[in-house]
Amino acid sequence: MRKKIVAGNWKMNMNFQDAEDLMFEISDELTEKGSGETEVIVCPPAVYLEMSSDIAAENGFMVGAQNLSEWESGAYTGEISASMLHSMGISHCILGHSERRTYFGENDKVIAVKIDLALKNGIIPIYCCGEVLAERQAEKHFDVIRSQVGKALFHLGKEAVSQVIIAYEPVWAIGTGVTASAIAASLKYGGTSFYVNTAGGRLFVSFTNTGDTFKEVKLTGPAKLVFEGTIEI
């Protein structure tokens, strides 16, 4: 059975002192209660990564970044490269988040490049996918997820893809008070199935429709993706 993963993204919030206090609170809580078989990953703003990783290293949890650059190095003011994060001992990075897609215009091509750079530098991508409300209402949600996952991951080989963590969360369920139930997240369309059991902590993806050839992937967690080869569909 694969280990469960809990990853917290606190986005652009808190000043330094508040951030440090929160990291110590998380640390104390985990020291007192433990995390069992669950991997705990905290993703603070970039300016707090060093402080956070120092605290995490002594207390059995991990720190991830919220983003990395699509460029390896160079004259890109304000950008943070994958190699920089690696040199700081950062183990994970959130990529493909809906806010990056919406507010900063990141597309599937850019996200795929970032995933490649993360893996090249020994950083585990936490790849985000999910449809917006209009896409679900139009019953295009499966097509959206299939496109997102396919463009971001299906160019990877077995070893690389086995390192990826996939986080499925429909955009319409983020911060709205509307919860994507296990039933709502179970998608079936013709011969194609896309099953997400959020309540049970399992994610299974199988593309079996007629048309193209895709790689079949299975996920448990949200946990690491297991490559199963290619299937004719």
Backbone as JSON, one array per atom type, in Angstrom:
{
  "sequence": "MRKKIVAGNWKMNMNFQDAEDLMFEISDELTEKGSGETEVIVCPPAVYLEMSSDIAAENGFMVGAQNLSEWESGAYTGEISASMLHSMGISHCILGHSERRTYFGENDKVIAVKIDLALKNGIIPIYCCGEVLAERQAEKHFDVIRSQVGKALFHLGKEAVSQVIIAYEPVWAIGTGVTASAIAASLKYGGTSFYVNTAGGRLFVSFTNTGDTFKEVKLTGPAKLVFEGTIEI",
  "N": [[0.85, -1.2, 0.0], [0.54, 2.19, -0.87], [2.12, 5.11, 0.49], [0.28, 7.68, 2.1], [-0.19, 11.13, 1.22], [0.03, 14.41, 2.4], [-0.2, 17.64, 1.42], [0.4, 21.0, 1.92], [-0.43, 24.15, 0.67], [0.35, 27.36, 1.23], [0.24, 29.66, -0.18], [0.35, 33.2, -1.01], [0.79, 34.45, 1.69], [1.15, 35.8, 5.01], [3.64, 37.43, 7.06], [7.21, 37.35, 7.76], [7.67, 36.63, 10.5], [5.19, 35.58, 11.29], [5.08, 33.43, 9.56], [7.27, 31.89, 10.39], [6.43, 31.27, 12.98], [4.2, 29.69, 12.36], [5.43, 27.5, 11.09], [6.84, 26.41, 13.23], [4.68, 25.7, 14.82], [3.46, 23.72, 13.26], [5.55, 21.91, 13.29], [5.73, 21.29, 16.07], [3.23, 20.11, 16.45], [3.39, 17.84, 14.82], [5.5, 16.56, 16.08], [4.36, 15.96, 18.52], [2.03, 14.45, 17.88], [2.7, 12.92, 15.71], [3.01, 11.68, 12.3], [2.41, 9.28, 11.33], [2.07, 6.99, 8.74], [1.97, 8.88, 6.82], [3.14, 11.18, 4.43], [4.2, 14.45, 4.95], [4.03, 17.56, 3.48], [4.97, 20.87, 3.23], [4.29, 23.91, 1.64], [5.56, 26.84, 1.46], [5.71, 30.46, 0.76], [8.29, 31.55, -1.54], [10.29, 33.16, -0.35], [10.43, 32.23, 2.2], [11.45, 29.71, 2.15], [14.03, 28.74, 2.88], [14.18, 29.15, 5.7], [11.98, 27.56, 6.4], [12.7, 25.01, 5.48], [14.88, 24.46, 7.1], [13.67, 24.15, 9.6], [11.91, 22.05, 9.04], [13.65, 19.96, 8.39], [14.6, 19.09, 10.8], [12.45, 17.96, 11.95], [11.05, 15.97, 10.64], [9.36, 16.41, 8.39], [8.58, 17.62, 5.05], [9.54, 20.21, 2.67], [8.15, 22.13, 0.1], [8.34, 24.02, -2.98], [6.31, 26.67, -4.43], [6.36, 27.17, -7.06], [8.4, 27.13, -10.04], [10.91, 28.29, -12.37], [10.53, 28.31, -15.98], [12.86, 28.45, -17.28], [16.32, 27.55, -17.25], [18.48, 29.12, -16.38], [19.77, 32.52, -16.39], [19.04, 35.83, -17.76], [16.5, 36.53, -16.34], [14.65, 38.27, -14.66], [13.5, 38.08, -11.36], [12.78, 35.42, -11.45], [12.94, 31.98, -10.28], [15.03, 29.29, -10.37], [14.96, 25.72, -11.07], [17.32, 24.46, -10.37], [18.31, 26.19, -8.42], [16.44, 25.79, -6.36], [16.93, 23.1, -5.88], [19.54, 23.26, -4.89], [19.08, 24.28, -2.43], [18.0, 22.23, -1.08], [15.32, 21.68, -1.47], [12.59, 19.58, -1.84], [10.2, 19.18, -3.27], [7.85, 20.57, -5.67], [5.11, 22.59, -6.49], [3.31, 22.46, -9.46], [1.55, 23.65, -12.32], [-0.67, 24.71, -11.07], [-4.0, 25.99, -10.71], [-4.2, 28.74, -10.28], [-1.81, 29.7, -11.29], [-2.18, 29.06, -13.94], [-4.44, 30.64, -14.54], [-3.95, 33.37, -13.67], [-1.37, 33.93, -14.54], [-1.09, 33.0, -17.04], [-0.03, 30.46, -17.67], [0.44, 27.72, -19.74], [-0.22, 24.34, -20.97], [2.07, 23.5, -22.33], [4.18, 25.05, -21.24], [4.01, 24.19, -18.6], [4.7, 21.5, -18.86], [7.4, 21.77, -19.59], [8.39, 22.84, -17.2], [7.94, 20.71, -15.47], [9.73, 18.84, -16.55], [12.17, 20.17, -15.98], [12.1, 20.23, -13.2], [12.23, 17.46, -12.56], [14.7, 16.87, -13.74], [16.37, 18.14, -11.98], [16.1, 16.74, -9.65], [13.79, 17.23, -8.19], [10.58, 16.62, -6.95], [7.7, 16.82, -8.78], [4.59, 18.27, -7.92], [1.92, 17.86, -9.5], [-0.77, 19.72, -10.65], [-4.15, 19.39, -11.59], [-7.38, 20.03, -13.05], [-10.8, 20.93, -13.67], [-12.68, 23.91, -14.61], [-15.75, 25.46, -13.45], [-17.53, 26.05, -15.56], [-16.68, 24.29, -17.52], [-17.25, 21.83, -16.37], [-20.05, 22.05, -16.18], [-20.66, 22.1, -18.83], [-20.13, 19.55, -19.43], [-17.57, 18.88, -20.2], [-15.53, 18.13, -18.66], [-14.06, 15.71, -18.42], [-12.65, 15.65, -20.86], [-11.04, 17.92, -20.52], [-9.39, 17.19, -18.31], [-8.14, 14.91, -19.34], [-6.7, 16.08, -21.44], [-5.03, 17.89, -20.03], [-3.47, 16.18, -18.33], [-2.36, 14.46, -20.24], [-0.79, 16.19, -21.92], [1.01, 17.19, -20.09], [2.35, 15.02, -18.96], [2.58, 12.69, -20.56], [4.75, 12.52, -22.22], [6.82, 11.62, -20.8], [9.17, 9.13, -19.64], [9.13, 5.81, -18.13], [10.63, 5.76, -15.67], [10.84, 8.49, -15.03], [8.14, 9.37, -14.92], [7.23, 7.97, -12.76], [7.97, 9.42, -10.6], [6.28, 11.51, -10.25], [3.78, 13.38, -8.53], [0.33, 13.59, -8.52], [-2.13, 16.0, -8.16], [-5.43, 16.22, -8.0], [-7.9, 18.56, -8.27], [-10.88, 20.0, -8.79], [-11.34, 23.24, -10.13], [-13.6, 24.7, -9.48], [-14.18, 23.86, -6.96], [-12.46, 25.02, -5.22], [-12.06, 27.05, -2.55], [-14.73, 27.79, -2.56], [-16.61, 26.64, -1.03], [-17.99, 24.6, -2.08], [-17.89, 21.2, -2.33], [-16.08, 18.71, -4.01], [-17.39, 15.77, -4.3], [-16.84, 12.2, -3.84], [-18.5, 10.94, -5.63], [-19.11, 12.99, -7.46], [-16.64, 13.29, -8.52], [-16.2, 11.07, -9.98], [-15.81, 10.09, -13.12], [-17.3, 9.19, -16.14], [-17.32, 8.49, -19.54], [-18.67, 7.35, -22.3], [-16.63, 4.87, -23.63], [-14.58, 5.61, -22.08], [-12.96, 6.0, -18.98], [-12.54, 7.88, -16.04], [-11.56, 7.94, -12.95], [-11.89, 9.25, -9.76], [-11.45, 8.97, -6.46], [-11.82, 10.88, -4.04], [-12.52, 10.93, -1.36], [-11.7, 8.5, -0.34], [-9.04, 8.68, -0.68], [-7.82, 7.77, -3.02], [-6.73, 7.6, -6.36], [-7.47, 6.9, -9.62], [-6.66, 6.5, -12.95], [-7.7, 5.78, -16.16], [-7.45, 5.46, -19.55], [-9.48, 4.48, -22.0], [-10.84, 4.86, -24.33], [-11.92, 4.92, -27.82], [-9.7, 5.78, -30.45], [-6.91, 7.47, -30.09], [-3.54, 6.5, -29.09], [-2.73, 6.19, -25.78], [-0.78, 6.51, -22.77], [-1.39, 4.42, -20.08], [-2.19, 5.27, -16.8], [-1.93, 4.85, -13.31], [-2.94, 6.0, -10.16], [-2.44, 6.36, -6.72], [-3.47, 7.82, -3.81], [-3.86, 11.23, -2.91], [-0.98, 10.34, -4.49], [2.13, 8.87, -5.58], [2.47, 8.51, -9.08], [1.99, 5.62, -11.03], [3.52, 4.1, -13.66], [2.15, 2.34, -16.37], [2.69, 1.51, -18.92], [1.84, 1.45, -22.46], [-1.35, 1.65, -24.06], [-3.58, 0.49, -26.56], [-6.18, 2.4, -27.75]],
  "CA": [[0.0, 0.0, 0.0], [1.36, 3.39, -0.97], [2.01, 6.09, 1.57], [-0.58, 8.84, 1.86], [0.52, 12.4, 1.18], [-0.7, 15.64, 2.71], [0.62, 18.78, 1.0], [-0.27, 22.27, 2.2], [0.04, 25.31, -0.08], [-0.23, 28.52, 1.92], [0.12, 30.74, -1.16], [1.08, 34.44, -0.7], [0.24, 34.9, 2.96], [1.96, 35.91, 6.23], [4.97, 38.02, 7.1], [8.22, 36.36, 8.15], [7.48, 36.15, 11.86], [4.02, 34.72, 11.3], [5.44, 32.21, 8.84], [8.14, 31.1, 11.26], [5.58, 30.76, 14.05], [3.39, 28.6, 11.83], [6.28, 26.35, 10.87], [7.1, 25.78, 14.53], [3.43, 25.08, 15.26], [3.35, 22.46, 12.51], [6.6, 21.04, 13.81], [5.34, 20.83, 17.4], [2.07, 19.22, 16.3], [3.86, 16.58, 14.27], [6.32, 15.92, 17.1], [3.46, 15.46, 19.56], [1.06, 13.45, 17.41], [3.26, 12.11, 14.65], [2.31, 11.68, 11.01], [2.17, 7.89, 10.95], [2.59, 6.61, 7.43], [1.65, 9.96, 5.9], [4.16, 12.18, 4.1], [3.7, 15.8, 5.13], [4.78, 18.52, 2.68], [4.5, 22.25, 3.4], [4.77, 24.73, 0.52], [5.46, 28.26, 1.81], [6.25, 31.38, -0.26], [9.71, 31.31, -1.82], [11.2, 33.88, 0.56], [10.48, 31.51, 3.48], [11.85, 28.33, 1.92], [15.22, 28.36, 3.65], [13.76, 29.04, 7.09], [11.06, 26.43, 6.55], [13.42, 23.75, 5.28], [15.7, 24.23, 8.29], [12.78, 23.63, 10.65], [11.37, 20.76, 8.6], [14.7, 18.95, 8.41], [14.78, 18.61, 12.18], [11.19, 17.51, 12.52], [10.44, 14.87, 9.92], [8.46, 16.68, 7.27], [9.28, 18.14, 3.87], [9.17, 21.54, 2.2], [8.1, 22.27, -1.35], [8.15, 25.37, -3.53], [5.02, 26.87, -5.07], [6.56, 27.39, -8.49], [9.79, 27.29, -10.48], [10.98, 28.92, -13.69], [10.63, 27.47, -17.17], [14.22, 28.6, -17.78], [17.33, 26.96, -16.36], [19.26, 30.22, -15.81], [19.87, 33.62, -17.33], [18.54, 37.17, -17.43], [15.05, 36.43, -16.15], [14.48, 38.94, -13.37], [12.42, 37.62, -10.49], [12.53, 33.98, -11.58], [13.68, 31.06, -9.41], [15.24, 28.09, -11.18], [14.91, 24.42, -10.41], [18.63, 24.17, -9.77], [18.39, 26.97, -7.19], [15.66, 25.09, -5.35], [17.66, 21.87, -5.54], [20.72, 23.59, -4.09], [18.59, 24.59, -1.07], [17.45, 21.02, -0.5], [13.86, 21.64, -1.62], [12.3, 18.26, -2.4], [8.98, 19.14, -4.06], [7.4, 21.85, -6.22], [3.78, 22.62, -7.08], [3.33, 22.91, -10.85], [0.26, 23.54, -12.99], [-1.77, 25.16, -10.22], [-5.0, 26.75, -11.46], [-3.92, 30.17, -10.18], [-0.74, 30.0, -12.24], [-2.79, 28.99, -15.26], [-5.41, 31.71, -14.72], [-3.43, 34.72, -13.48], [-0.08, 34.15, -15.17], [-1.14, 32.5, -18.41], [0.75, 29.26, -17.91], [-0.27, 26.71, -20.53], [0.26, 22.97, -20.79], [3.43, 23.39, -22.86], [5.08, 25.62, -20.24], [3.98, 23.32, -17.42], [5.49, 20.31, -19.2], [8.81, 22.16, -19.5], [8.71, 22.98, -15.78], [8.01, 19.35, -14.92], [11.0, 18.29, -17.0], [13.26, 20.8, -15.25], [12.04, 19.76, -11.82], [12.75, 16.09, -12.51], [16.13, 16.94, -14.07], [17.09, 18.63, -10.8], [15.81, 15.92, -8.47], [12.65, 17.77, -7.44], [9.35, 15.89, -7.25], [6.6, 17.73, -9.14], [3.21, 18.05, -7.47], [1.24, 18.36, -10.69], [-2.17, 20.04, -10.39], [-5.07, 19.38, -12.71], [-8.76, 20.2, -12.65], [-11.62, 21.72, -14.58], [-13.44, 25.03, -14.07], [-17.18, 25.15, -13.33], [-18.18, 26.08, -16.87], [-16.3, 23.06, -18.23], [-18.04, 20.73, -15.79], [-21.45, 22.23, -16.55], [-20.76, 21.75, -20.25], [-19.76, 18.14, -19.51], [-16.28, 18.77, -20.88], [-14.52, 17.96, -17.6], [-13.14, 14.62, -18.72], [-11.76, 16.07, -21.95], [-10.08, 18.86, -19.95], [-8.41, 16.45, -17.51], [-7.35, 14.07, -20.24], [-5.77, 16.95, -22.15], [-4.03, 18.4, -19.1], [-2.56, 15.11, -17.92], [-1.65, 13.97, -21.4], [0.22, 17.14, -22.38], [2.02, 17.43, -19.04], [3.07, 13.84, -18.46], [2.69, 11.51, -21.41], [6.02, 12.47, -22.92], [7.82, 11.11, -19.86], [9.41, 7.7, -19.59], [8.67, 5.09, -16.94], [11.33, 6.18, -14.46], [10.5, 9.88, -14.74], [6.74, 9.55, -14.56], [7.0, 7.35, -11.46], [8.32, 10.39, -9.57], [5.31, 12.61, -10.23], [2.59, 13.35, -7.68], [-0.75, 14.31, -9.17], [-3.15, 16.54, -7.26], [-6.64, 16.56, -8.74], [-8.88, 19.37, -7.56], [-11.61, 20.87, -9.71], [-11.18, 24.64, -9.77], [-14.84, 25.19, -8.9], [-14.28, 23.42, -5.57], [-11.43, 25.68, -4.44], [-12.44, 28.28, -1.87], [-16.11, 28.16, -2.84], [-17.51, 25.95, -0.12], [-18.57, 23.46, -2.8], [-16.95, 20.09, -2.25], [-16.16, 17.68, -5.05], [-17.58, 14.49, -3.63], [-16.32, 11.05, -4.57], [-19.41, 10.69, -6.74], [-18.93, 14.05, -8.45], [-15.31, 13.16, -9.11], [-16.14, 9.83, -10.75], [-16.19, 10.51, -14.45], [-17.36, 8.15, -17.16], [-17.82, 9.03, -20.79], [-18.53, 6.31, -23.31], [-15.7, 3.82, -23.24], [-13.48, 6.2, -21.32], [-13.24, 6.18, -17.56], [-11.6, 8.66, -15.24], [-12.12, 7.74, -11.62], [-11.18, 9.9, -8.67], [-12.13, 8.78, -5.18], [-11.14, 11.81, -3.14], [-12.81, 10.6, 0.03], [-10.9, 7.34, 0.05], [-7.62, 8.94, -0.87], [-7.3, 7.0, -4.14], [-6.94, 8.21, -7.67], [-7.2, 5.95, -10.69], [-6.91, 7.06, -14.28], [-7.59, 4.79, -17.22], [-7.97, 5.95, -20.8], [-9.82, 3.29, -22.78], [-11.74, 5.24, -25.4], [-11.38, 4.66, -29.14], [-9.06, 6.95, -31.03], [-5.45, 7.53, -30.08], [-2.82, 5.66, -28.13], [-2.28, 6.92, -24.6], [-0.21, 5.71, -21.71], [-2.31, 4.22, -18.98], [-1.56, 5.6, -15.54], [-2.71, 4.62, -12.11], [-2.47, 6.81, -9.06], [-3.04, 6.13, -5.42], [-3.03, 8.89, -2.93], [-2.91, 11.68, -3.93], [0.33, 9.75, -4.27], [2.97, 8.8, -6.77], [1.89, 7.92, -10.26], [2.64, 4.38, -11.44], [3.44, 3.95, -15.1], [1.73, 0.99, -16.74], [2.95, 1.25, -20.32], [0.92, 2.06, -23.4], [-2.48, 0.81, -24.45], [-4.27, 0.9, -27.78], [-7.55, 2.77, -27.39]],
  "C": [[0.88, 1.25, 0.0], [1.09, 4.35, 0.18], [1.1, 7.24, 1.17], [0.26, 10.12, 1.94], [-0.42, 13.53, 1.53], [0.22, 16.8, 2.36], [-0.17, 20.06, 1.19], [0.37, 23.42, 1.45], [-0.53, 26.56, 0.58], [-0.16, 29.8, 1.09], [0.87, 32.01, -0.71], [0.47, 35.07, 0.55], [1.32, 34.93, 4.03], [3.27, 36.67, 6.02], [5.94, 36.98, 7.68], [7.96, 35.79, 9.53], [6.28, 35.21, 11.97], [4.32, 33.38, 10.63], [6.3, 31.31, 9.71], [7.34, 30.49, 12.41], [4.75, 29.57, 13.57], [4.21, 27.35, 11.61], [6.6, 25.63, 12.17], [5.85, 25.12, 15.09], [3.22, 23.74, 14.56], [4.34, 21.45, 13.06], [6.21, 20.45, 15.16], [4.2, 19.83, 17.32], [2.5, 17.85, 15.79], [4.72, 15.82, 15.27], [5.43, 15.28, 18.16], [2.6, 14.3, 19.07], [1.62, 12.51, 16.35], [2.44, 12.17, 13.38], [2.02, 10.26, 10.53], [2.85, 7.56, 9.64], [2.36, 7.69, 6.38], [2.84, 10.89, 5.69], [3.54, 13.56, 4.22], [4.62, 16.76, 4.37], [4.16, 19.9, 2.87], [5.13, 23.1, 2.31], [4.57, 26.21, 0.83], [5.89, 29.15, 0.64], [7.76, 31.22, -0.37], [10.65, 31.97, -0.83], [11.32, 33.19, 1.91], [10.99, 30.08, 3.33], [13.03, 27.9, 2.79], [14.88, 28.18, 5.12], [12.91, 27.79, 7.31], [11.78, 25.1, 6.43], [14.32, 23.43, 6.46], [14.87, 23.63, 9.42], [12.29, 22.24, 10.29], [12.4, 19.65, 8.72], [14.89, 18.33, 9.78], [13.53, 17.95, 12.74], [10.39, 16.56, 11.62], [9.38, 15.19, 8.9], [9.23, 17.4, 6.17], [8.74, 19.5, 3.46], [9.21, 21.55, 0.68], [7.94, 23.72, -1.75], [6.78, 25.45, -4.2], [5.13, 27.04, -6.58], [8.05, 27.34, -8.79], [9.77, 27.81, -11.92], [11.02, 27.9, -14.82], [12.01, 27.58, -17.81], [15.23, 28.08, -16.75], [18.17, 28.03, -15.67], [19.24, 31.36, -16.8], [19.23, 34.9, -16.84], [17.0, 37.17, -17.37], [14.71, 36.96, -14.75], [13.26, 38.41, -12.62], [12.15, 36.14, -10.53], [13.4, 33.17, -10.62], [13.8, 29.73, -10.15], [15.15, 26.81, -10.36], [16.23, 24.1, -9.73], [18.85, 24.96, -8.49], [17.64, 26.26, -6.06], [16.37, 23.82, -4.9], [18.84, 22.16, -4.62], [20.35, 23.93, -2.64], [18.01, 23.36, -0.38], [15.94, 20.92, -0.57], [13.49, 20.38, -2.4], [11.14, 18.23, -3.37], [8.69, 20.53, -4.65], [6.02, 21.68, -6.83], [3.88, 23.17, -8.5], [1.95, 22.71, -11.47], [-0.92, 24.0, -12.16], [-2.72, 26.06, -11.01], [-4.76, 28.25, -11.39], [-2.78, 30.58, -11.1], [-1.28, 29.97, -13.67], [-3.64, 30.23, -15.54], [-4.77, 33.09, -14.71], [-2.14, 34.99, -14.24], [0.02, 33.51, -16.56], [-0.32, 31.26, -18.69], [-0.1, 28.23, -18.66], [0.38, 25.34, -20.35], [1.69, 22.79, -21.28], [4.45, 23.9, -21.85], [5.15, 24.7, -19.01], [4.78, 22.05, -17.67], [6.98, 20.59, -19.11], [9.24, 22.25, -18.03], [8.82, 21.61, -15.1], [9.33, 18.69, -15.3], [12.17, 18.85, -16.2], [13.27, 20.37, -13.79], [12.65, 18.37, -11.71], [14.25, 16.06, -12.8], [16.95, 17.33, -12.85], [16.71, 17.9, -9.51], [14.69, 16.44, -7.6], [11.39, 17.05, -7.88], [8.25, 16.89, -7.59], [5.3, 17.3, -8.46], [2.36, 18.68, -8.56], [-0.26, 18.53, -10.43], [-2.99, 20.0, -11.67], [-6.49, 19.52, -12.2], [-9.49, 21.14, -13.57], [-12.29, 22.88, -13.85], [-14.92, 24.67, -14.12], [-17.87, 25.09, -14.69], [-17.89, 24.81, -17.66], [-17.05, 21.86, -17.68], [-19.5, 20.84, -16.22], [-21.68, 21.88, -18.02], [-20.4, 20.29, -20.51], [-18.49, 17.93, -20.34], [-15.16, 18.43, -19.9], [-13.55, 16.82, -17.9], [-12.15, 15.02, -19.81], [-10.67, 17.02, -21.44], [-8.99, 18.12, -19.18], [-7.53, 15.58, -18.38], [-6.31, 14.89, -20.98], [-4.66, 17.45, -21.24], [-2.99, 17.34, -18.74], [-1.73, 14.62, -19.09], [-0.52, 14.88, -21.83], [1.33, 17.34, -21.36], [2.91, 16.23, -18.79], [3.35, 12.75, -19.49], [3.94, 11.47, -22.28], [7.12, 11.85, -22.06], [7.97, 9.6, -19.96], [9.0, 7.11, -18.25], [9.31, 5.62, -15.67], [10.93, 7.6, -14.06], [9.07, 10.02, -14.23], [6.44, 8.94, -13.19], [7.31, 8.3, -10.31], [7.24, 11.45, -9.35], [4.18, 12.34, -9.25], [1.52, 14.15, -8.39], [-1.78, 14.73, -8.13], [-4.35, 16.96, -8.11], [-7.56, 17.36, -7.83], [-9.58, 20.26, -8.56], [-11.59, 22.31, -9.22], [-12.43, 25.18, -9.08], [-15.03, 24.77, -7.44], [-13.29, 24.13, -4.66], [-11.96, 26.99, -3.86], [-13.87, 28.72, -2.1], [-17.09, 27.57, -1.85], [-18.2, 24.78, -0.77], [-17.53, 22.36, -2.83], [-17.17, 19.12, -3.39], [-16.23, 16.33, -4.36], [-16.96, 13.37, -4.45], [-17.19, 10.74, -5.77], [-19.2, 11.71, -7.84], [-17.61, 13.91, -9.18], [-15.13, 11.83, -9.84], [-16.68, 10.11, -12.15], [-16.22, 9.32, -15.39], [-17.96, 8.75, -18.41], [-17.59, 8.0, -21.88], [-17.63, 5.2, -22.82], [-14.55, 4.32, -22.41], [-13.86, 6.34, -19.86], [-12.14, 7.01, -16.92], [-12.15, 8.67, -13.84], [-11.26, 8.42, -10.57], [-11.99, 9.69, -7.4], [-11.4, 9.63, -4.16], [-11.34, 11.43, -1.69], [-11.94, 9.47, 0.53], [-9.42, 7.53, -0.16], [-7.01, 8.12, -2.0], [-7.63, 7.71, -5.45], [-6.55, 7.2, -8.73], [-7.57, 6.56, -12.03], [-6.73, 5.96, -15.31], [-8.22, 5.34, -18.48], [-8.22, 4.76, -21.72], [-10.79, 3.61, -23.91], [-11.12, 4.89, -26.76], [-10.74, 5.93, -29.68], [-7.55, 6.83, -31.03], [-4.85, 6.49, -29.14], [-2.34, 6.53, -26.99], [-1.56, 5.96, -23.67], [-1.24, 5.6, -20.59], [-1.57, 4.53, -17.69], [-2.49, 5.29, -14.4], [-2.1, 5.46, -10.99], [-3.17, 6.38, -7.79], [-2.58, 7.24, -4.53], [-4.09, 9.94, -2.75], [-1.48, 11.22, -3.65], [1.04, 9.59, -5.6], [2.31, 8.01, -7.89], [2.69, 6.68, -10.64], [2.44, 4.18, -12.94], [3.11, 2.51, -15.46], [1.97, 0.68, -18.22], [1.97, 1.95, -21.23], [-0.2, 1.07, -23.72], [-3.08, 1.36, -25.72], [-5.73, 1.21, -27.42], [-8.27, 3.41, -28.56]]
}
